[in-house]
């Protein structure tokens, strides 16, 4: 379900309406195409290889707030088989000021930017992907909310992604679009955390 904001952007209801966020233009809800885990929402740009994910994860109490974004980035690198030396790199981590966030229930929030070399569908060819990761820490709900923007910057000619249409008419998503997702994320029903 989605609503239209005054600026024409779409507010997407997530997790059955428990959360909402402004999702960028040209987004396709991947749950309409394939099964997605209950703790995850996935959107893909209709014409580029970009994707956006929202994950409800267990709160990592053993990790200090300042290191939590790196912890989740490294966990993601393991899932992407990008944990070998030189396959992933954190460029910077910065706190997100609560005054700029709609999700006031978080104790802290961080934005991480990094890169990972990822193969798609277990292919041998690897693509260089900029990873923009937003982390919202909600210890009172034993939850870390992870919002990830995958932005491919170099596609291997041997990757299945290289077969796409090279005449993209629709603009790709930007880091500013992702920041708007992070700033607009709202909690509507705390019952989603169990």
N, C-alpha and C positions, 0 to 999 in steps of 0.2 A: 504494500500500500504506500502511496506517496501523495504529498501535497505540493503545490507550487508556491514558492516564496514570491514576494513582490518584485524581486530582481530576476524572476524567470527560472531560478535554480530549483531543483526538486528536493524536497525533504522526504527522505526515505525512512519508513518505519522498519526497524530491525528487530529480530528475535521476537516476532509476533506482536510488535508494538511496544515492547519493553524499553527500547532505546530508539532514538532517531538521530539522523545526521543529514546534512546537505551532501548529496552525492553528485559528482561532476557530470556534465553533459555526456551523452553517448554511452552511458553505462548500461550493460546488460546484466541482469541478475542471473548468475550461473546456476542457482538452484532450479531454474526453469529448464535447464539443459541436463544436469546430472545431480546425483545425490550429494549433499553437503552435510558435514557433521552438525549436530544440533548447537554446538558451541561456536559456530562460525557462519559468517555471511561473506559471500564472495561476489565481486562485480568485476567485469572485464570491459575494457573499452571496445566498442563495436568494430572498430577498424584498425586499431593498433594492437600490440601485444601487451599493453599495460593492464595491470590488475590492481584491485583494491580489496583488502581483506580486513574483517573485524573479527577478532577472536576473544572469547571469554575464557581466560586461563586461570589456573590455580595461583593464588597469591604466593609469591616466592619470598617467604618471611626471612629466609637465611641470607638474602641478598640486600645490601644497603640500597636505598633509593637511588643514589648517584650511579650505581653499577647495574641496576636492574635492566635498563635498556640494552646495555652490552650483553648481559646474560641472555636476554630473549633474542638478540641478534645472533649470538653464537649458537643458540638452540636452533634457530631458523637455518643457519649455515649448515648445521648437522643434517637437518631434514632435507636441505637442498643439495646435499653431498658436495658442499663447498667449504669443508673444514680443513682441507689439506693446505699446507703453507702456500701463501700467495693467492689462494682462491677467494678469500674474503678480507675486507678491510673496513674498519670504522674510520670515517673521516672526521666527524665531530658529534658530540652529544651536548645538548643544551636544555636547561629547564624551560618548561612552558609556563609563563605566569598565569596563576589562577584567575587573575582579573580579566584575561583574554579568553577564558574558557566558559562554555555553557555547562559543562559537567562539574558542578561545584562540589559534588560528593567525593571527588578524588582527593587523597591526601597530598599527592604530588603528581606531576606529569612531565614527561621528557620527550624531546624530539631527537632522534638519532638519524644521521645520514651515513651511508656506507655503500660499498659495492660487493657483489658476489658474482662469481663465475658459475653459472647454472646451466645444466642441460635440461631440456624439456622432454618429457615422456621417456626418461631413461636413455636418451640418445647419447652418442659419444660426443657430438658437437656441443660446445659450450658457448653460451651467450653472456656478455657482460651486462649486468643489471644493477642500476642504481636502486638501492633499497632505502626508502624513507619510512621510518618506523616511529609511530607515536605510542607512548606507553602511559596509561592512566592507572595509578595505584589506588586500590580501594580495599585497604586491610579490613575495614569493618564488615565487608562482604566476602572476605577471603578470596578476592578476585583481582587479577591484573587484566585490564582491557588493553589489547594490543591491536593497533590499526596499522596496517602495512600497505605501502604503495610500491609496487614493483614497476620500475621504469627501465626497460631494456635500452641500452645505449649502443651496443654493438652486437649484431646478430651474425652468427656464423653462417656462411653460405651453405653449409651442410645441415643446418638446423631446419626442422619442419616450419619454423617461424619465418624462414627466408622465402617461403613459397607464397607469402601474402601479397596483396595488391600494393605495389610501391607508389601508386598515385593516391595517397590518402588525402581526401578532401576535407574531412572533419579534423579539427585541430586536436592534437594529443593533449592529455592532461598535463598540468604543470605542478611544480612544487607549491605554488600559490593555491591551486585547486585543492591540493592535499591539506594544506594548512587550514583551509576553510572547512574541510571535513572534520579536522581535529577540533577546531574552535566551535563548531556547531553541534558536536556530539552531546546528546542529552539523555539522561536517565528518566524514563517515564514510569517504570514499574520495577521497584527493587526486588519483587518476587522472582525475577528472572535468575537471581543468584542462588535460589533454593532456600 
